[in-house]
């Protein structure tokens, strides 16, 4: 016997799987040594016995149909891959979950089938543990979503109060030094707002809870706003900021697109201690490419693939940088939602370039996009309506009322749905409603708006504020005439703009 033949013989005898060979009549013709450990039979004792001795009695009828089907069209395959309780029976009558692989061959004119049998007890246990862990993770994720939905509103309320009080004080003081301090405070509040939004937005983005609100946007207008937003930071850092782009329009979700660029610029500035940061837009045949480039510390090649992970920060200098590592995770999710691609090129000690590519079919003619500056000017020159403010958080209500009064509005407020009902009954007809969406109990500000509109038969203009705006908009799928939705903590300029636009509508 050759060495190869001996290896083959020993392999059959001592295969890691129990191996039996069965003829077309279902009689066992061969069993290897492994059946002793797995099935409790001596190999010779199985020879000549029907294969059913290895099948639990409860499964024998079904096993017979499997055998018949296999013999009609024999092929090498896994036995019963769709059967969850496939099992084998030991000599002592006990069972174990089994995986059985079938292979057919001929000896002369005789068809024989080899069955390799493996004990799946441990694998089934591991799979069950994995399923249980997945179910626990899903439950935890649902609980997190419920927490975010409720905590989002509660966390934003005090920040809303602080922002409005800051805006009010800026309008009240004439002292230059105090004004400078208040503007510094305003920047800190904006930073707190962005951090809170980042913590809450990543989970909503990943869960698909954000729906796109597509509008036509002038790229140069949006980039000009970003330049103004980051100029104080750039001056404080002693670096240069260059923003240039093609005069094009694009159809996008303005809020998400702005958030994407804000995070990329903010990240570039965070890791640049000297030199410059630039945002350049170039229109090419395939796409509009936005390149955010810095002369910062750069990213080691082995870390580039991780920078879009949540809470991951790169700082090869060892200096602690502000933030918690969510900015680029938001970029990843927003770019996926908007259909953009993001690529990163970096060299340690030289700098980093991030390229956002926007497909050309998402671009629109710039001249067809309305001029936002003209719209804002027209809205601000409109007459000022009497405002009815409905807000059940006392701190937020007082701060909002003070801010609006300093802006020259006549404001009447209510701190509950019950108070609001009495106030709404005495309306004169020239009012505009500013309502918090989440009121006490299960009542919503939007229900109050709908109720007074039905009673009066008039689409009374309304601004609805919410600390969990994406969830509100997901429930309210159809547009509501003469109604604006704003997220808390509300941007004071956005609030004034919404009031002005509704007053002229």
Number of C-alpha atoms within 10 A of each C-alpha: 5 7 8 9 10 11 11 11 13 13 12 19 19 14 15 15 21 24 24 24 21 22 18 13 12 18 18 22 19 18 24 22 21 22 23 15 11 19 22 14 17 16 19 13 9 21 17 13 15 16 20 18 16 18 19 19 14 8 14 15 12 10 19 13 10 13 15 13 11 17 15 8 7 16 13 14 13 14 19 14 11 8 8 9 11 19 21 25 20 19 15 9 14 10 16 18 18 21 20 23 18 18 15 18 13 10 7 6 6 9 15 21 23 21 22 20 22 19 19 16 14 10 12 13 11 12 12 12 12 12 12 12 12 12 12 12 12 12 12 12 14 13 12 14 17 12 11 19 19 14 16 21 19 14 15 20 20 15 20 25 22 18 26 25 20 19 23 21 18 19 13 12 12 10 9 9 10 13 16 12 12 17 16 12 16 18 15 13 18 16 13 13 19 18 17 16 15 21 20 17 23 19 18 18 19 15 12 10 15 19 14 14 12 14 12 19 25 23 18 18 16 15 20 12 11 16 18 10 13 15 14 12 16 16 11 8 15 13 17 15 19 12 15 15 17 14 15 19 20 23 19 19 19 18 12 21 16 16 18 22 19 19 19 24 23 16 18 25 25 17 23 19 15 15 14 19 24 19 22 16 23 14 16 11 7 11 17 23 23 22 21 23 24 28 24 23 23 23 22 15 12 7 11 14 10 14 19 18 15 17 14 15 20 18 14 13 9 7 8 9 12 10 15 13 21 21 29 22 23 26 23 21 21 22 18 13 17 17 13 16 14 16 10 16 14 20 15 14 14 12 21 23 22 20 21 23 22 21 17 15 11 16 19 16 14 17 11 11 16 12 13 13 10 10 12 15 12 13 20 18 11 15 10 18 19 18 21 22 25 27 27 20 18 13 15 22 22 17 20 25 24 18 23 19 15 15 13 9 15 15 19 16 21 20 17 17 20 10 13 20 15 11 16 17 11 8 14 8 11 12 20 21 25 25 27 24 25 22 18 15 7 6 13 16 26 21 12 19 21 14 14 17 14 12 9 12 9 10 15 20 21 28 23 23 24 24 25 22 20 19 15 17 17 12 9 11 9 8 9 13 12 14 19 18 19 18 18 24 26 20 16 17 10 12 20 15 17 20 26 21 20 20 21 14 11
